[in-house]
Amino acid sequence: MQDRGDTRVGVVRALLWAGAAGFGGVLALGLAVRLATRSRIVPVDRLPLLPVALVLGAEVYADGEPSPFLRARLDLAAELYRKGLVSRVLASGDGGSRFYDETGGMRAYLLAAGVPEERLLLDPAGFDTYDSCLRARDVFGLRRLVVVSQSYHLPRALAICRALGVDAWGVGDETVRSSPRTWAHGARRELAANLKLVWDVLSRRPARG
């Protein structure tokens, strides 16, 4: 008869092996996403002319001021506009509440950065990356664009665009690497978010907005 202690050890070992296999799968998926999209992630000086820069939303503070990570994305999008690489900027984020409005903060920042009102598009229902990309296609009718976000975020965003039939390029910000903990947290989060990417794409779920 097997000892209970041996049984518990066996269960723990099985769980550890399952956890290791699962983590390995997550890493492999992340690598596949990066390899599939790396040729489309370019520096500003290598970006082709595109109609729109899609800026993916991030945290804004209670007063509407964009967080450092979002400011960096907006600065990059404004640079693309000033250089004539895009003719419009689509700010996409969570603007579904009067108590929290990413797109309102993005709009104000871009106006102050010199992007004219008539060149701004706002999507207050970009609740996550998949929603932003899907709505860029279905609501705004975009088939070609450049995605602007932190560089670790771009592979997943471009993979979503590719799955949706959107011809997308990516320009990534790295200026906020000076906040190493936050950067590392975001990069780790992308590994898990790739699992959601697979679910969103395979399920073909509609956007929530």
C-alpha positions in Angstrom: 0.0 0.0 0.0 1.4 3.4 -1.0 2.3 5.7 1.8 0.3 9.0 2.0 3.6 10.9 2.1 4.7 9.3 -1.1 1.3 10.2 -2.7 1.6 13.8 -1.7 5.2 13.9 -3.1 3.9 12.4 -6.4 1.2 15.0 -6.7 3.6 17.9 -6.0 6.0 16.5 -8.6 3.2 16.2 -11.2 2.0 19.8 -10.5 5.6 21.1 -10.8 6.0 19.3 -14.1 2.7 20.6 -15.4 3.6 24.1 -14.3 7.0 23.9 -16.0 5.3 22.6 -19.2 2.7 25.4 -19.1 5.4 28.1 -18.5 7.4 26.7 -21.4 4.4 26.9 -23.6 3.8 30.5 -22.7 7.4 31.3 -23.5 7.2 29.5 -26.8 4.1 31.4 -27.7 5.7 34.7 -26.9 8.7 33.8 -29.0 6.5 32.8 -31.9 4.6 36.1 -31.7 7.8 38.1 -31.7 9.3 36.2 -34.6 6.1 36.6 -36.7 6.0 40.4 -36.3 9.6 41.5 -35.9 10.0 42.6 -39.6 7.2 45.1 -39.1 8.6 46.8 -36.0 10.9 49.6 -37.3 12.5 52.8 -36.1 10.9 56.1 -37.1 13.3 56.7 -40.0 12.4 53.4 -41.6 8.6 53.7 -41.4 6.8 53.9 -44.7 4.1 56.6 -45.2 0.8 55.4 -43.6 -2.6 57.0 -43.2 -3.0 56.7 -39.5 -1.1 56.2 -36.3 -3.1 54.1 -33.8 -2.0 55.0 -30.3 -3.0 52.4 -27.8 -4.3 53.7 -24.5 -2.8 53.4 -21.0 -3.3 54.9 -17.6 -4.4 58.5 -17.1 -4.5 60.2 -13.7 -7.5 61.5 -11.9 -7.0 65.0 -13.4 -6.8 63.5 -16.9 -3.0 63.8 -17.2 -1.5 60.8 -19.1 0.9 58.6 -17.2 4.5 58.6 -18.3 4.1 55.5 -20.4 1.1 57.0 -22.2 2.8 60.3 -22.6 5.7 58.5 -24.3 3.3 56.9 -26.8 1.6 60.2 -27.5 4.9 62.0 -28.0 5.9 59.4 -30.5 2.6 59.7 -32.4 3.0 63.5 -32.5 6.5 63.1 -33.9 5.2 60.8 -36.7 2.6 63.4 -37.5 5.0 66.3 -37.5 7.4 64.4 -39.8 4.5 63.7 -42.3 4.7 60.0 -41.8 1.0 59.8 -40.9 -1.8 62.2 -41.8 -4.0 61.3 -38.8 -3.7 60.0 -35.2 -6.3 57.6 -33.8 -6.3 57.7 -30.0 -7.9 54.5 -28.7 -8.5 53.8 -25.0 -11.0 53.4 -22.2 -13.2 56.4 -22.3 -16.4 54.8 -21.1 -16.8 56.7 -17.8 -16.9 60.3 -16.8 -14.7 59.3 -13.9 -12.0 57.8 -16.0 -11.3 58.9 -19.6 -8.1 57.8 -21.3 -9.1 59.2 -24.7 -10.0 62.6 -23.3 -6.6 62.9 -21.7 -5.0 61.7 -24.9 -6.9 64.2 -27.0 -5.8 67.1 -24.8 -2.2 66.0 -24.8 -2.0 65.6 -28.6 -3.7 69.0 -29.2 -1.0 70.6 -26.9 1.7 68.7 -28.9 0.5 70.4 -32.1 -1.7 67.8 -33.7 -4.7 69.7 -35.1 -8.2 68.8 -34.0 -9.3 67.9 -37.5 -6.5 65.3 -37.7 -7.5 63.5 -34.5 -9.7 60.5 -34.3 -10.9 59.3 -30.9 -12.1 55.8 -30.0 -13.3 55.7 -26.4 -14.2 52.0 -26.6 -10.7 50.7 -27.0 -10.9 48.8 -23.8 -8.1 46.4 -24.7 -5.6 45.9 -27.5 -7.9 43.5 -29.4 -10.8 46.0 -29.2 -8.7 48.8 -30.4 -7.4 46.9 -33.4 -10.8 45.5 -34.3 -12.5 48.8 -34.0 -9.8 50.5 -36.1 -10.8 48.2 -38.9 -14.6 47.9 -38.5 -15.5 51.3 -37.0 -12.9 53.6 -38.6 -12.5 51.6 -41.8 -8.7 51.3 -41.5 -6.8 48.7 -43.5 -3.3 50.2 -43.1 -1.8 51.8 -40.0 1.1 52.1 -37.7 0.6 51.0 -34.1 2.3 53.1 -31.4 3.0 51.7 -28.0 5.9 50.6 -25.9 8.2 48.2 -27.8 7.3 45.1 -25.7 3.6 45.6 -26.5 4.0 45.8 -30.2 4.4 42.1 -31.2 1.0 41.2 -29.7 -0.7 44.2 -31.2 0.7 43.5 -34.6 -0.2 39.9 -34.4 -3.8 40.8 -33.7 -3.8 43.2 -36.6 -2.4 40.6 -38.9 -5.1 38.1 -37.8 -7.7 40.7 -38.5 -6.4 41.5 -42.0 -5.0 44.9 -41.1 -1.7 45.8 -42.8 0.1 47.2 -39.7 3.5 48.4 -38.8 4.8 49.2 -35.4 7.0 52.0 -33.9 7.9 51.4 -30.3 8.8 53.7 -27.5 11.7 52.7 -25.2 12.3 56.0 -23.4 10.4 54.8 -20.3 12.9 52.0 -19.7 14.2 54.4 -17.1 11.4 53.0 -15.0 12.8 49.4 -14.9 10.3 47.9 -12.5 7.3 49.1 -14.4 8.9 48.2 -17.8 9.7 44.7 -16.5 6.1 44.3 -15.2 4.7 45.3 -18.6 7.0 42.9 -20.4 6.0 40.0 -18.1 2.4 40.8 -18.5 2.7 40.5 -22.3 3.6 36.8 -21.9 0.3 36.0 -20.3 -1.6 38.4 -22.6 -0.5 36.3 -25.6 -2.8 33.6 -24.3 -5.7 36.1 -24.5 -4.6 37.0 -28.0 -5.1 33.4 -29.1 -8.5 33.2 -27.5 -9.6 36.6 -28.9 -8.5 35.7 -32.5 -9.8 32.1 -32.5 -13.1 33.0 -30.9 -13.6 36.0 -33.2 -15.4 37.8 -30.4 -16.9 41.2 -31.2 -15.5 44.3 -29.8 -17.1 45.3 -26.5 -17.7 48.9 -27.5 
